[in-house]
Amino acid sequence: MREGALRFLLDQNVPIAVASWLKQKHPEWSIQHVNELGFQGKSDNFLYEWAQEHSAIVITYDEDFADARMYPLGKHHGVIRLRVWPTTTENSKEAISRLLEQVQESSLPNSLIIIDNHKIRIRKII
């Protein structure tokens, strides 16, 4: 992984095939799935702390990660909250593809990004 390359942690509710696909699409990034790390069943707080220790952006379907009371903006390395339905591998890939096509890589860290079937919202402390 090159200096300054992005790092991602995919939550267990994101299909593991999405991690493989994203690794192929961006081999310069560090992309890890919770299952690959043996973190299945670990709490959101555990995953959040791990992500902070490793400067990773969390990709998840879990709405708790988008709750600013629990995980305040500016206190994490980034959260990408998928809100697409159904939660298939194909829909997950399509949502992330839209994000990568429409948003600059430099805007991903330290942001809360919510992607639904039609739009992308980005919250970032300026």
C-alpha positions in Angstrom: 0.0 0.0 0.0 1.5 3.4 -1.0 1.8 6.2 1.5 -1.4 8.1 1.9 -3.5 5.3 0.1 -7.0 4.9 1.3 -7.9 2.1 3.7 -11.3 0.5 4.1 -13.1 -1.9 6.5 -16.2 -3.5 5.1 -18.7 -4.5 7.7 -20.0 -8.1 7.8 -23.4 -6.9 6.4 -21.7 -5.9 3.1 -21.2 -9.0 0.8 -17.7 -10.3 1.0 -17.7 -10.4 -2.8 -17.8 -6.6 -2.8 -14.4 -6.6 -1.0 -12.8 -8.8 -3.7 -14.3 -6.6 -6.4 -13.1 -3.4 -4.8 -9.6 -4.9 -4.4 -9.5 -5.6 -8.1 -10.8 -2.2 -9.0 -8.3 -0.3 -6.6 -5.3 -2.5 -5.8 -3.5 0.5 -4.4 -6.0 0.7 -1.6 -6.0 -1.4 1.6 -9.4 -3.1 1.7 -10.4 -5.6 4.4 -13.7 -7.3 5.1 -14.7 -8.1 8.7 -14.9 -11.8 7.9 -11.3 -11.8 6.5 -10.1 -10.4 9.8 -12.1 -12.9 11.9 -14.3 -10.1 13.4 -17.6 -11.7 12.7 -20.1 -10.9 15.5 -17.9 -8.2 16.9 -19.7 -5.1 18.2 -20.0 -1.9 16.2 -17.8 -0.2 18.8 -15.1 -2.8 18.3 -15.2 -2.3 14.6 -15.3 1.5 15.0 -12.2 1.4 17.3 -10.3 -0.9 14.9 -11.1 1.4 12.0 -9.8 4.4 13.9 -6.6 2.7 15.0 -6.0 1.7 11.3 -7.2 5.0 9.7 -9.9 3.0 7.8 -13.1 4.2 6.3 -16.0 1.9 7.3 -18.4 0.7 4.5 -21.6 -0.6 6.0 -25.3 -1.1 5.8 -25.6 -0.5 9.5 -27.5 2.8 10.2 -25.9 3.1 13.6 -22.6 4.2 12.0 -24.4 7.2 10.4 -25.7 8.3 13.8 -23.7 11.4 14.7 -24.5 11.0 18.4 -22.7 7.7 18.5 -20.0 8.3 15.9 -19.6 12.1 15.6 -18.4 13.6 12.3 -14.9 14.8 12.7 -14.1 12.0 15.2 -13.7 9.2 12.6 -11.8 8.5 9.5 -14.9 8.1 7.5 -18.2 6.1 7.1 -19.9 5.1 3.9 -23.4 4.0 4.7 -25.1 2.0 2.0 -28.9 2.4 1.9 -29.6 0.6 -1.3 -32.3 -2.0 -1.5 -32.2 -4.9 -2.0 -28.8 -5.4 -0.3 -27.4 -7.6 -3.0 -23.8 -7.8 -4.2 -24.8 -6.2 -7.5 -26.6 -3.3 -5.8 -23.7 -2.8 -3.4 -21.2 -2.6 -6.3 -23.4 -0.3 -8.3 -23.7 2.1 -5.3 -20.0 2.2 -4.7 -19.3 2.6 -8.4 -21.6 5.6 -8.5 -19.7 7.1 -5.5 -16.3 6.5 -7.1 -17.5 8.0 -10.4 -19.1 11.1 -8.8 -16.9 11.9 -5.8 -13.2 12.7 -5.7 -11.1 10.2 -3.8 -9.9 13.1 -1.6 -13.5 13.7 -0.4 -13.9 10.2 1.1 -11.7 10.4 4.2 -13.3 12.0 7.3 -16.7 12.2 5.7 -20.1 10.6 6.4 -21.4 9.5 3.0 -24.9 8.0 2.6 -25.7 6.3 -0.7 -29.2 5.3 -1.5 -30.7 4.0 -4.8 -30.9 7.4 -6.3 -28.5 9.9 -4.6 -25.3 10.4 -2.7 -25.2 12.7 0.4 -21.8 13.8 1.8 -21.4 15.4 5.2 -17.9 16.7 6.0 -16.6 19.1 8.6 -15.0 22.0 6.7 
